[in-house]
Amino acid sequence: MDTLTDKVSTRELRSRLSEVLGRAMYAGERIGVTRNGRLAAVMISPADLEMLEELEMAQDVAAYREARASDDGTRVSLDELRASLTS
């Protein structure tokens, strides 16, 4: 992950939580948290989280609009679906 500013292990995080939290909150750093040498989580700022949520919402809206545009109006009942899966 190229956008990480730094990585800390869970052990380091326990002793440096306040510092790491401050770096994420105020400096906008993206800090990876590793467990057994593998990335387990990423600490990000509230602004980054908000931006991520806005991006996800925009993708959901675009997918909904695409689905609506390609809807041909036909529907399959649950019984028809079950029958097609068992035959």
PDB file of N, CA, C and O in Angstrom, chain B, residues numbered from 101:
ATOM      1  N   MET B 101       0.863  -1.177   0.000  1.00  0.00           N
ATOM      2  CA  MET B 101       0.000   0.000   0.000  1.00  0.00           C
ATOM      3  C   MET B 101       0.902   1.230   0.000  1.00  0.00           C
ATOM      4  O   MET B 101       1.571   1.516   0.993  1.00  0.00           O
ATOM      5  N   ASP B 102       0.917   1.939  -1.091  1.00  0.00           N
ATOM      6  CA  ASP B 102       1.841   3.053  -1.278  1.00  0.00           C
ATOM      7  C   ASP B 102       1.432   4.328  -0.555  1.00  0.00           C
ATOM      8  O   ASP B 102       2.259   5.227  -0.398  1.00  0.00           O
ATOM      9  N   THR B 103       0.200   4.435  -0.116  1.00  0.00           N
ATOM     10  CA  THR B 103      -0.259   5.685   0.484  1.00  0.00           C
ATOM     11  C   THR B 103      -0.041   5.744   1.987  1.00  0.00           C
ATOM     12  O   THR B 103      -0.403   6.738   2.618  1.00  0.00           O
ATOM     13  N   LEU B 104       0.545   4.699   2.578  1.00  0.00           N
ATOM     14  CA  LEU B 104       0.804   4.721   4.009  1.00  0.00           C
ATOM     15  C   LEU B 104       1.995   5.610   4.319  1.00  0.00           C
ATOM     16  O   LEU B 104       3.012   5.575   3.625  1.00  0.00           O
ATOM     17  N   THR B 105       1.858   6.401   5.359  1.00  0.00           N
ATOM     18  CA  THR B 105       2.946   7.252   5.806  1.00  0.00           C
ATOM     19  C   THR B 105       3.943   6.454   6.629  1.00  0.00           C
ATOM     20  O   THR B 105       5.150   6.688   6.568  1.00  0.00           O
ATOM     21  N   ASP B 106       3.418   5.503   7.404  1.00  0.00           N
ATOM     22  CA  ASP B 106       4.245   4.750   8.338  1.00  0.00           C
ATOM     23  C   ASP B 106       3.520   3.455   8.679  1.00  0.00           C
ATOM     24  O   ASP B 106       2.330   3.305   8.402  1.00  0.00           O
ATOM     25  N   LYS B 107       4.235   2.544   9.269  1.00  0.00           N
ATOM     26  CA  LYS B 107       3.642   1.319   9.788  1.00  0.00           C
ATOM     27  C   LYS B 107       4.112   1.126  11.218  1.00  0.00           C
ATOM     28  O   LYS B 107       5.267   1.405  11.542  1.00  0.00           O
ATOM     29  N   VAL B 108       3.221   0.649  12.070  1.00  0.00           N
ATOM     30  CA  VAL B 108       3.576   0.315  13.447  1.00  0.00           C
ATOM     31  C   VAL B 108       2.973  -1.050  13.767  1.00  0.00           C
ATOM     32  O   VAL B 108       1.909  -1.409  13.262  1.00  0.00           O
ATOM     33  N   SER B 109       3.660  -1.789  14.602  1.00  0.00           N
ATOM     34  CA  SER B 109       3.126  -3.078  15.017  1.00  0.00           C
ATOM     35  C   SER B 109       2.092  -2.849  16.118  1.00  0.00           C
ATOM     36  O   SER B 109       2.035  -1.776  16.720  1.00  0.00           O
ATOM     37  N   THR B 110       1.289  -3.858  16.367  1.00  0.00           N
ATOM     38  CA  THR B 110       0.300  -3.725  17.447  1.00  0.00           C
ATOM     39  C   THR B 110       1.004  -3.504  18.774  1.00  0.00           C
ATOM     40  O   THR B 110       0.492  -2.785  19.632  1.00  0.00           O
ATOM     41  N   ARG B 111       2.148  -4.098  18.954  1.00  0.00           N
ATOM     42  CA  ARG B 111       2.926  -3.905  20.190  1.00  0.00           C
ATOM     43  C   ARG B 111       3.363  -2.440  20.318  1.00  0.00           C
ATOM     44  O   ARG B 111       3.224  -1.836  21.381  1.00  0.00           O
ATOM     45  N   GLU B 112       3.898  -1.870  19.214  1.00  0.00           N
ATOM     46  CA  GLU B 112       4.301  -0.453  19.227  1.00  0.00           C
ATOM     47  C   GLU B 112       3.097   0.450  19.456  1.00  0.00           C
ATOM     48  O   GLU B 112       3.174   1.441  20.182  1.00  0.00           O
ATOM     49  N   LEU B 113       1.982   0.089  18.824  1.00  0.00           N
ATOM     50  CA  LEU B 113       0.790   0.916  18.929  1.00  0.00           C
ATOM     51  C   LEU B 113       0.338   1.067  20.378  1.00  0.00           C
ATOM     52  O   LEU B 113      -0.110   2.140  20.780  1.00  0.00           O
ATOM     53  N   ARG B 114       0.454   0.004  21.155  1.00  0.00           N
ATOM     54  CA  ARG B 114       0.055   0.081  22.564  1.00  0.00           C
ATOM     55  C   ARG B 114       0.812   1.177  23.301  1.00  0.00           C
ATOM     56  O   ARG B 114       0.236   1.901  24.113  1.00  0.00           O
ATOM     57  N   SER B 115       2.093   1.295  23.015  1.00  0.00           N
ATOM     58  CA  SER B 115       2.894   2.289  23.740  1.00  0.00           C
ATOM     59  C   SER B 115       2.880   3.662  23.077  1.00  0.00           C
ATOM     60  O   SER B 115       3.215   4.655  23.723  1.00  0.00           O
ATOM     61  N   ARG B 116       2.502   3.740  21.807  1.00  0.00           N
ATOM     62  CA  ARG B 116       2.549   5.012  21.081  1.00  0.00           C
ATOM     63  C   ARG B 116       1.178   5.468  20.594  1.00  0.00           C
ATOM     64  O   ARG B 116       1.089   6.291  19.683  1.00  0.00           O
ATOM     65  N   LEU B 117       0.109   4.944  21.189  1.00  0.00           N
ATOM     66  CA  LEU B 117      -1.232   5.216  20.689  1.00  0.00           C
ATOM     67  C   LEU B 117      -1.523   6.707  20.577  1.00  0.00           C
ATOM     68  O   LEU B 117      -2.023   7.157  19.546  1.00  0.00           O
ATOM     69  N   SER B 118      -1.229   7.469  21.594  1.00  0.00           N
ATOM     70  CA  SER B 118      -1.534   8.896  21.574  1.00  0.00           C
ATOM     71  C   SER B 118      -0.814   9.600  20.425  1.00  0.00           C
ATOM     72  O   SER B 118      -1.402  10.426  19.728  1.00  0.00           O
ATOM     73  N   GLU B 119       0.442   9.272  20.237  1.00  0.00           N
ATOM     74  CA  GLU B 119       1.230   9.888  19.156  1.00  0.00           C
ATOM     75  C   GLU B 119       0.681   9.491  17.785  1.00  0.00           C
ATOM     76  O   GLU B 119       0.501  10.346  16.918  1.00  0.00           O
ATOM     77  N   VAL B 120       0.415   8.205  17.588  1.00  0.00           N
ATOM     78  CA  VAL B 120      -0.078   7.714  16.299  1.00  0.00           C
ATOM     79  C   VAL B 120      -1.456   8.306  16.010  1.00  0.00           C
ATOM     80  O   VAL B 120      -1.740   8.711  14.883  1.00  0.00           O
ATOM     81  N   LEU B 121      -2.295   8.352  17.016  1.00  0.00           N
ATOM     82  CA  LEU B 121      -3.624   8.936  16.849  1.00  0.00           C
ATOM     83  C   LEU B 121      -3.516  10.404  16.450  1.00  0.00           C
ATOM     84  O   LEU B 121      -4.225  10.854  15.551  1.00  0.00           O
ATOM     85  N   GLY B 122      -2.639  11.149  17.107  1.00  0.00           N
ATOM     86  CA  GLY B 122      -2.435  12.561  16.770  1.00  0.00           C
ATOM     87  C   GLY B 122      -1.939  12.748  15.348  1.00  0.00           C
ATOM     88  O   GLY B 122      -2.370  13.664  14.649  1.00  0.00           O
ATOM     89  N   ARG B 123      -1.031  11.877  14.922  1.00  0.00           N
ATOM     90  CA  ARG B 123      -0.522  11.974  13.555  1.00  0.00           C
ATOM     91  C   ARG B 123      -1.623  11.727  12.535  1.00  0.00           C
ATOM     92  O   ARG B 123      -1.671  12.384  11.495  1.00  0.00           O
ATOM     93  N   ALA B 124      -2.504  10.783  12.830  1.00  0.00           N
ATOM     94  CA  ALA B 124      -3.611  10.505  11.911  1.00  0.00           C
ATOM     95  C   ALA B 124      -4.627  11.642  11.936  1.00  0.00           C
ATOM     96  O   ALA B 124      -5.079  12.099  10.887  1.00  0.00           O
ATOM     97  N   MET B 125      -4.983  12.096  13.132  1.00  0.00           N
ATOM     98  CA  MET B 125      -6.019  13.131  13.268  1.00  0.00           C
ATOM     99  C   MET B 125      -5.581  14.484  12.737  1.00  0.00           C
ATOM    100  O   MET B 125      -6.293  15.108  11.950  1.00  0.00           O
ATOM    101  N   TYR B 126      -4.420  14.934  13.163  1.00  0.00           N
ATOM    102  CA  TYR B 126      -4.022  16.311  12.885  1.00  0.00           C
ATOM    103  C   TYR B 126      -3.135  16.471  11.668  1.00  0.00           C
ATOM    104  O   TYR B 126      -3.204  17.491  10.982  1.00  0.00           O
ATOM    105  N   ALA B 127      -2.304  15.480  11.389  1.00  0.00           N
ATOM    106  CA  ALA B 127      -1.400  15.586  10.247  1.00  0.00           C
ATOM    107  C   ALA B 127      -1.968  14.879   9.018  1.00  0.00           C
ATOM    108  O   ALA B 127      -1.421  14.986   7.921  1.00  0.00           O
ATOM    109  N   GLY B 128      -3.075  14.154   9.215  1.00  0.00           N
ATOM    110  CA  GLY B 128      -3.694  13.469   8.088  1.00  0.00           C
ATOM    111  C   GLY B 128      -2.896  12.288   7.582  1.00  0.00           C
ATOM    112  O   GLY B 128      -3.073  11.857   6.443  1.00  0.00           O
ATOM    113  N   GLU B 129      -2.013  11.759   8.425  1.00  0.00           N
ATOM    114  CA  GLU B 129      -1.215  10.613   8.005  1.00  0.00           C
ATOM    115  C   GLU B 129      -2.065   9.345   7.999  1.00  0.00           C
ATOM    116  O   GLU B 129      -3.026   9.217   8.758  1.00  0.00           O
ATOM    117  N   ARG B 130      -1.697   8.431   7.142  1.00  0.00           N
ATOM    118  CA  ARG B 130      -2.337   7.112   7.075  1.00  0.00           C
ATOM    119  C   ARG B 130      -1.318   6.112   7.595  1.00  0.00           C
ATOM    120  O   ARG B 130      -0.293   5.860   6.962  1.00  0.00           O
ATOM    121  N   ILE B 131      -1.614   5.550   8.748  1.00  0.00           N
ATOM    122  CA  ILE B 131      -0.634   4.715   9.433  1.00  0.00           C
ATOM    123  C   ILE B 131      -1.141   3.272   9.495  1.00  0.00           C
ATOM    124  O   ILE B 131      -2.201   2.988  10.051  1.00  0.00           O
ATOM    125  N   GLY B 132      -0.358   2.379   8.912  1.00  0.00           N
ATOM    126  CA  GLY B 132      -0.708   0.968   8.916  1.00  0.00           C
ATOM    127  C   GLY B 132      -0.375   0.339  10.256  1.00  0.00           C
ATOM    128  O   GLY B 132       0.643   0.657  10.870  1.00  0.00           O
ATOM    129  N   VAL B 133      -1.229  -0.542  10.695  1.00  0.00           N
ATOM    130  CA  VAL B 133      -1.002  -1.297  11.924  1.00  0.00           C
ATOM    131  C   VAL B 133      -0.778  -2.746  11.511  1.00  0.00           C
ATOM    132  O   VAL B 133      -1.625  -3.346  10.849  1.00  0.00           O
ATOM    133  N   THR B 134       0.358  -3.304  11.901  1.00  0.00           N
ATOM    134  CA  THR B 134       0.693  -4.662  11.508  1.00  0.00           C
ATOM    135  C   THR B 134       0.563  -5.622  12.681  1.00  0.00           C
ATOM    136  O   THR B 134       0.754  -5.258  13.841  1.00  0.00           O
ATOM    137  N   ARG B 135       0.233  -6.848  12.339  1.00  0.00           N
ATOM    138  CA  ARG B 135       0.188  -7.933  13.327  1.00  0.00           C
ATOM    139  C   ARG B 135       0.950  -9.096  12.701  1.00  0.00           C
ATOM    140  O   ARG B 135       0.629  -9.558  11.606  1.00  0.00           O
ATOM    141  N   ASN B 136       1.948  -9.547  13.412  1.00  0.00           N
ATOM    142  CA  ASN B 136       2.817 -10.620  12.899  1.00  0.00           C
ATOM    143  C   ASN B 136       3.405 -10.259  11.542  1.00  0.00           C
ATOM    144  O   ASN B 136       3.538 -11.111  10.664  1.00  0.00           O
ATOM    145  N   GLY B 137       3.757  -8.979  11.379  1.00  0.00           N
ATOM    146  CA  GLY B 137       4.400  -8.519  10.154  1.00  0.00           C
ATOM    147  C   GLY B 137       3.469  -8.272   8.974  1.00  0.00           C
ATOM    148  O   GLY B 137       3.921  -7.860   7.906  1.00  0.00           O
ATOM    149  N   ARG B 138       2.181  -8.518   9.153  1.00  0.00           N
ATOM    150  CA  ARG B 138       1.224  -8.324   8.056  1.00  0.00           C
ATOM    151  C   ARG B 138       0.283  -7.176   8.390  1.00  0.00           C
ATOM    152  O   ARG B 138      -0.120  -7.009   9.542  1.00  0.00           O
ATOM    153  N   LEU B 139      -0.062  -6.395   7.389  1.00  0.00           N
ATOM    154  CA  LEU B 139      -0.956  -5.261   7.584  1.00  0.00           C
ATOM    155  C   LEU B 139      -2.311  -5.762   8.078  1.00  0.00           C
ATOM    156  O   LEU B 139      -2.936  -6.607   7.437  1.00  0.00           O
ATOM    157  N   ALA B 140      -2.760  -5.240   9.218  1.00  0.00           N
ATOM    158  CA  ALA B 140      -4.021  -5.679   9.814  1.00  0.00           C
ATOM    159  C   ALA B 140      -5.079  -4.583   9.790  1.00  0.00           C
ATOM    160  O   ALA B 140      -6.274  -4.876   9.738  1.00  0.00           O
ATOM    161  N   ALA B 141      -4.655  -3.334   9.828  1.00  0.00           N
ATOM    162  CA  ALA B 141      -5.588  -2.210   9.858  1.00  0.00           C
ATOM    163  C   ALA B 141      -4.834  -0.954   9.454  1.00  0.00           C
ATOM    164  O   ALA B 141      -3.605  -0.935   9.384  1.00  0.00           O
ATOM    165  N   VAL B 142      -5.604   0.091   9.190  1.00  0.00           N
ATOM    166  CA  VAL B 142      -5.006   1.380   8.854  1.00  0.00           C
ATOM    167  C   VAL B 142      -5.715   2.451   9.661  1.00  0.00           C
ATOM    168  O   VAL B 142      -6.944   2.513   9.683  1.00  0.00           O
ATOM    169  N   MET B 143      -4.935   3.294  10.323  1.00  0.00           N
ATOM    170  CA  MET B 143      -5.498   4.416  11.074  1.00  0.00           C
ATOM    171  C   MET B 143      -5.501   5.629  10.150  1.00  0.00           C
ATOM    172  O   MET B 143      -4.462   6.039   9.633  1.00  0.00           O
ATOM    173  N   ILE B 144      -6.702   6.199   9.952  1.00  0.00           N
ATOM    174  CA  ILE B 144      -6.849   7.362   9.074  1.00  0.00           C
ATOM    175  C   ILE B 144      -7.578   8.476   9.814  1.00  0.00           C
ATOM    176  O   ILE B 144      -8.162   8.259  10.876  1.00  0.00           O
ATOM    177  N   SER B 145      -7.533   9.655   9.242  1.00  0.00           N
ATOM    178  CA  SER B 145      -8.205  10.805   9.845  1.00  0.00           C
ATOM    179  C   SER B 145      -9.711  10.739   9.576  1.00  0.00           C
ATOM    180  O   SER B 145     -10.152  10.053   8.654  1.00  0.00           O
ATOM    181  N   PRO B 146     -10.488  11.448  10.380  1.00  0.00           N
ATOM    182  CA  PRO B 146     -11.923  11.534  10.102  1.00  0.00           C
ATOM    183  C   PRO B 146     -12.204  12.105   8.705  1.00  0.00           C
ATOM    184  O   PRO B 146     -13.171  11.705   8.056  1.00  0.00           O
ATOM    185  N   ALA B 147     -11.368  13.028   8.245  1.00  0.00           N
ATOM    186  CA  ALA B 147     -11.557  13.606   6.907  1.00  0.00           C
ATOM    187  C   ALA B 147     -11.368  12.542   5.831  1.00  0.00           C
ATOM    188  O   ALA B 147     -12.118  12.510   4.855  1.00  0.00           O
ATOM    189  N   ASP B 148     -10.366  11.666   6.003  1.00  0.00           N
ATOM    190  CA  ASP B 148     -10.162  10.584   5.040  1.00  0.00           C
ATOM    191  C   ASP B 148     -11.335   9.615   5.057  1.00  0.00           C
ATOM    192  O   ASP B 148     -11.768   9.146   4.005  1.00  0.00           O
ATOM    193  N   LEU B 149     -11.851   9.313   6.241  1.00  0.00           N
ATOM    194  CA  LEU B 149     -13.006   8.418   6.343  1.00  0.00           C
ATOM    195  C   LEU B 149     -14.215   9.026   5.655  1.00  0.00           C
ATOM    196  O   LEU B 149     -14.936   8.333   4.939  1.00  0.00           O
ATOM    197  N   GLU B 150     -14.440  10.307   5.866  1.00  0.00           N
ATOM    198  CA  GLU B 150     -15.567  10.993   5.224  1.00  0.00           C
ATOM    199  C   GLU B 150     -15.430  10.947   3.712  1.00  0.00           C
ATOM    200  O   GLU B 150     -16.409  10.706   3.005  1.00  0.00           O
ATOM    201  N   MET B 151     -14.225  11.175   3.211  1.00  0.00           N
ATOM    202  CA  MET B 151     -13.975  11.134   1.777  1.00  0.00           C
ATOM    203  C   MET B 151     -14.222   9.719   1.233  1.00  0.00           C
ATOM    204  O   MET B 151     -14.803   9.563   0.159  1.00  0.00           O
ATOM    205  N   LEU B 152     -13.790   8.705   1.960  1.00  0.00           N
ATOM    206  CA  LEU B 152     -14.009   7.323   1.557  1.00  0.00           C
ATOM    207  C   LEU B 152     -15.500   6.993   1.510  1.00  0.00           C
ATOM    208  O   LEU B 152     -15.970   6.346   0.574  1.00  0.00           O
ATOM    209  N   GLU B 153     -16.237   7.439   2.520  1.00  0.00           N
ATOM    210  CA  GLU B 153     -17.677   7.193   2.547  1.00  0.00           C
ATOM    211  C   GLU B 153     -18.393   7.901   1.400  1.00  0.00           C
ATOM    212  O   GLU B 153     -19.330   7.350   0.821  1.00  0.00           O
ATOM    213  N   GLU B 154     -17.961   9.117   1.069  1.00  0.00           N
ATOM    214  CA  GLU B 154     -18.550   9.835  -0.065  1.00  0.00           C
ATOM    215  C   GLU B 154     -18.276   9.103  -1.373  1.00  0.00           C
ATOM    216  O   GLU B 154     -19.147   9.021  -2.240  1.00  0.00           O
ATOM    217  N   LEU B 155     -17.068   8.573  -1.514  1.00  0.00           N
ATOM    218  CA  LEU B 155     -16.718   7.813  -2.708  1.00  0.00           C
ATOM    219  C   LEU B 155     -17.584   6.556  -2.811  1.00  0.00           C
ATOM    220  O   LEU B 155     -18.100   6.239  -3.883  1.00  0.00           O
ATOM    221  N   GLU B 156     -17.740   5.845  -1.698  1.00  0.00           N
ATOM    222  CA  GLU B 156     -18.579   4.644  -1.701  1.00  0.00           C
ATOM    223  C   GLU B 156     -20.022   4.990  -2.059  1.00  0.00           C
ATOM    224  O   GLU B 156     -20.666   4.258  -2.811  1.00  0.00           O
ATOM    225  N   MET B 157     -20.528   6.088  -1.534  1.00  0.00           N
ATOM    226  CA  MET B 157     -21.902   6.501  -1.831  1.00  0.00           C
ATOM    227  C   MET B 157     -22.044   6.833  -3.312  1.00  0.00           C
ATOM    228  O   MET B 157     -23.038   6.465  -3.938  1.00  0.00           O
ATOM    229  N   ALA B 158     -21.061   7.523  -3.874  1.00  0.00           N
ATOM    230  CA  ALA B 158     -21.104   7.871  -5.296  1.00  0.00           C
ATOM    231  C   ALA B 158     -21.087   6.603  -6.156  1.00  0.00           C
ATOM    232  O   ALA B 158     -21.785   6.531  -7.167  1.00  0.00           O
ATOM    233  N   GLN B 159     -20.300   5.613  -5.760  1.00  0.00           N
ATOM    234  CA  GLN B 159     -20.265   4.350  -6.498  1.00  0.00           C
ATOM    235  C   GLN B 159     -21.600   3.624  -6.393  1.00  0.00           C
ATOM    236  O   GLN B 159     -22.078   3.059  -7.377  1.00  0.00           O
ATOM    237  N   ASP B 160     -22.205   3.634  -5.205  1.00  0.00           N
ATOM    238  CA  ASP B 160     -23.509   2.998  -5.021  1.00  0.00           C
ATOM    239  C   ASP B 160     -24.576   3.671  -5.883  1.00  0.00           C
ATOM    240  O   ASP B 160     -25.393   2.995  -6.507  1.00  0.00           O
ATOM    241  N   VAL B 161     -24.564   4.996  -5.913  1.00  0.00           N
ATOM    242  CA  VAL B 161     -25.539   5.736  -6.711  1.00  0.00           C
ATOM    243  C   VAL B 161     -25.335   5.428  -8.197  1.00  0.00           C
ATOM    244  O   VAL B 161     -26.306   5.226  -8.926  1.00  0.00           O
ATOM    245  N   ALA B 162     -24.089   5.392  -8.644  1.00  0.00           N
ATOM    246  CA  ALA B 162     -23.808   5.086 -10.049  1.00  0.00           C
ATOM    247  C   ALA B 162     -24.262   3.671 -10.398  1.00  0.00           C
ATOM    248  O   ALA B 162     -24.824   3.453 -11.471  1.00  0.00           O
ATOM    249  N   ALA B 163     -24.028   2.711  -9.511  1.00  0.00           N
ATOM    250  CA  ALA B 163     -24.462   1.329  -9.762  1.00  0.00           C
ATOM    251  C   ALA B 163     -25.984   1.244  -9.789  1.00  0.00           C
ATOM    252  O   ALA B 163     -26.550   0.523 -10.611  1.00  0.00           O
ATOM    253  N   TYR B 164     -26.645   1.971  -8.902  1.00  0.00           N
ATOM    254  CA  TYR B 164     -28.111   1.985  -8.883  1.00  0.00           C
ATOM    255  C   TYR B 164     -28.653   2.564 -10.187  1.00  0.00           C
ATOM    256  O   TYR B 164     -29.574   2.005 -10.783  1.00  0.00           O
ATOM    257  N   ARG B 165     -28.082   3.681 -10.627  1.00  0.00           N
ATOM    258  CA  ARG B 165     -28.541   4.300 -11.870  1.00  0.00           C
ATOM    259  C   ARG B 165     -28.310   3.383 -13.067  1.00  0.00           C
ATOM    260  O   ARG B 165     -29.153   3.299 -13.960  1.00  0.00           O
ATOM    261  N   GLU B 166     -27.179   2.702 -13.084  1.00  0.00           N
ATOM    262  CA  GLU B 166     -26.895   1.777 -14.177  1.00  0.00           C
ATOM    263  C   GLU B 166     -27.888   0.610 -14.161  1.00  0.00           C
ATOM    264  O   GLU B 166     -28.369   0.186 -15.212  1.00  0.00           O
ATOM    265  N   ALA B 167     -28.191   0.097 -12.975  1.00  0.00           N
ATOM    266  CA  ALA B 167     -29.148  -1.001 -12.864  1.00  0.00           C
ATOM    267  C   ALA B 167     -30.536  -0.558 -13.314  1.00  0.00           C
ATOM    268  O   ALA B 167     -31.237  -1.295 -14.007  1.00  0.00           O
ATOM    269  N   ARG B 168     -30.923   0.632 -12.921  1.00  0.00           N
ATOM    270  CA  ARG B 168     -32.234   1.149 -13.342  1.00  0.00           C
ATOM    271  C   ARG B 168     -32.292   1.319 -14.854  1.00  0.00           C
ATOM    272  O   ARG B 168     -33.300   0.992 -15.480  1.00  0.00           O
ATOM    273  N   ALA B 169     -31.222   1.827 -15.438  1.00  0.00           N
ATOM    274  CA  ALA B 169     -31.206   2.070 -16.886  1.00  0.00           C
ATOM    275  C   ALA B 169     -31.252   0.764 -17.680  1.00  0.00           C
ATOM    276  O   ALA B 169     -31.808   0.720 -18.777  1.00  0.00           O
ATOM    277  N   SER B 170     -30.669  -0.294 -17.126  1.00  0.00           N
ATOM    278  CA  SER B 170     -30.641  -1.558 -17.859  1.00  0.00           C
ATOM    279  C   SER B 170     -31.773  -2.504 -17.469  1.00  0.00           C
ATOM    280  O   SER B 170     -31.831  -3.627 -17.970  1.00  0.00           O
ATOM    281  N   ASP B 171     -32.670  -2.073 -16.589  1.00  0.00           N
ATOM    282  CA  ASP B 171     -33.807  -2.896 -16.162  1.00  0.00           C
ATOM    283  C   ASP B 171     -34.782  -3.069 -17.315  1.00  0.00           C
ATOM    284  O   ASP B 171     -35.283  -2.087 -17.864  1.00  0.00           O
ATOM    285  N   ASP B 172     -35.054  -4.327 -17.685  1.00  0.00           N
ATOM    286  CA  ASP B 172     -35.980  -4.582 -18.789  1.00  0.00           C
ATOM    287  C   ASP B 172     -37.412  -4.800 -18.300  1.00  0.00           C
ATOM    288  O   ASP B 172     -38.311  -5.040 -19.106  1.00  0.00           O
ATOM    289  N   GLY B 173     -37.626  -4.719 -17.006  1.00  0.00           N
ATOM    290  CA  GLY B 173     -38.977  -4.822 -16.459  1.00  0.00           C
ATOM    291  C   GLY B 173     -39.445  -6.228 -16.178  1.00  0.00           C
ATOM    292  O   GLY B 173     -40.503  -6.413 -15.577  1.00  0.00           O
ATOM    293  N   THR B 174     -38.688  -7.222 -16.592  1.00  0.00           N
ATOM    294  CA  THR B 174     -39.112  -8.600 -16.328  1.00  0.00           C
ATOM    295  C   THR B 174     -38.709  -9.004 -14.915  1.00  0.00           C
ATOM    296  O   THR B 174     -37.678  -8.581 -14.390  1.00  0.00           O
ATOM    297  N   ARG B 175     -39.546  -9.825 -14.328  1.00  0.00           N
ATOM    298  CA  ARG B 175     -39.296 -10.281 -12.967  1.00  0.00           C
ATOM    299  C   ARG B 175     -39.429 -11.791 -12.918  1.00  0.00           C
ATOM    300  O   ARG B 175     -40.151 -12.386 -13.718  1.00  0.00           O
ATOM    301  N   VAL B 176     -38.742 -12.398 -11.994  1.00  0.00           N
ATOM    302  CA  VAL B 176     -38.817 -13.836 -11.775  1.00  0.00           C
ATOM    303  C   VAL B 176     -39.291 -14.034 -10.344  1.00  0.00           C
ATOM    304  O   VAL B 176     -38.731 -13.454  -9.414  1.00  0.00           O
ATOM    305  N   SER B 177     -40.316 -14.849 -10.169  1.00  0.00           N
ATOM    306  CA  SER B 177     -40.808 -15.109  -8.814  1.00  0.00           C
ATOM    307  C   SER B 177     -39.832 -16.021  -8.086  1.00  0.00           C
ATOM    308  O   SER B 177     -38.990 -16.666  -8.711  1.00  0.00           O
ATOM    309  N   LEU B 178     -39.945 -16.073  -6.776  1.00  0.00           N
ATOM    310  CA  LEU B 178     -39.086 -16.929  -5.976  1.00  0.00           C
ATOM    311  C   LEU B 178     -39.280 -18.395  -6.363  1.00  0.00           C
ATOM    312  O   LEU B 178     -38.313 -19.153  -6.440  1.00  0.00           O
ATOM    313  N   ASP B 179     -40.523 -18.791  -6.605  1.00  0.00           N
ATOM    314  CA  ASP B 179     -40.802 -20.171  -7.016  1.00  0.00           C
ATOM    315  C   ASP B 179     -40.137 -20.492  -8.353  1.00  0.00           C
ATOM    316  O   ASP B 179     -39.594 -21.582  -8.528  1.00  0.00           O
ATOM    317  N   GLU B 180     -40.178 -19.548  -9.296  1.00  0.00           N
ATOM    318  CA  GLU B 180     -39.537 -19.758 -10.596  1.00  0.00           C
ATOM    319  C   GLU B 180     -38.021 -19.868 -10.437  1.00  0.00           C
ATOM    320  O   GLU B 180     -37.379 -20.691 -11.090  1.00  0.00           O
ATOM    321  N   LEU B 181     -37.467 -19.050  -9.584  1.00  0.00           N
ATOM    322  CA  LEU B 181     -36.028 -19.104  -9.333  1.00  0.00           C
ATOM    323  C   LEU B 181     -35.644 -20.451  -8.727  1.00  0.00           C
ATOM    324  O   LEU B 181     -34.683 -21.079  -9.170  1.00  0.00           O
ATOM    325  N   ARG B 182     -36.384 -20.892  -7.726  1.00  0.00           N
ATOM    326  CA  ARG B 182     -36.109 -22.190  -7.095  1.00  0.00           C
ATOM    327  C   ARG B 182     -36.199 -23.317  -8.124  1.00  0.00           C
ATOM    328  O   ARG B 182     -35.340 -24.198  -8.163  1.00  0.00           O
ATOM    329  N   ALA B 183     -37.243 -23.285  -8.955  1.00  0.00           N
ATOM    330  CA  ALA B 183     -37.422 -24.325  -9.969  1.00  0.00           C
ATOM    331  C   ALA B 183     -36.259 -24.340 -10.955  1.00  0.00           C
ATOM    332  O   ALA B 183     -35.807 -25.409 -11.366  1.00  0.00           O
ATOM    333  N   SER B 184     -35.775 -23.164 -11.335  1.00  0.00           N
ATOM    334  CA  SER B 184     -34.664 -23.115 -12.306  1.00  0.00           C
ATOM    335  C   SER B 184     -33.354 -23.604 -11.680  1.00  0.00           C
ATOM    336  O   SER B 184     -32.474 -24.093 -12.388  1.00  0.00           O
ATOM    337  N   LEU B 185     -33.228 -23.476 -10.385  1.00  0.00           N
ATOM    338  CA  LEU B 185     -31.997 -23.909  -9.712  1.00  0.00           C
ATOM    339  C   LEU B 185     -31.982 -25.415  -9.476  1.00  0.00           C
ATOM    340  O   LEU B 185     -30.912 -26.017  -9.389  1.00  0.00           O
ATOM    341  N   THR B 186     -33.151 -26.021  -9.374  1.00  0.00           N
ATOM    342  CA  THR B 186     -33.211 -27.455  -9.106  1.00  0.00           C
ATOM    343  C   THR B 186     -33.325 -28.280 -10.380  1.00  0.00           C
ATOM    344  O   THR B 186     -33.204 -29.503 -10.327  1.00  0.00           O
ATOM    345  N   SER B 187     -33.551 -27.649 -11.510  1.00  0.00           N
ATOM    346  CA  SER B 187     -33.673 -28.435 -12.750  1.00  0.00           C
ATOM    347  C   SER B 187     -32.395 -28.498 -13.521  1.00  0.00           C
ATOM    348  O   SER B 187     -32.343 -29.121 -14.581  1.00  0.00           O
TER     349      SER B 187
END
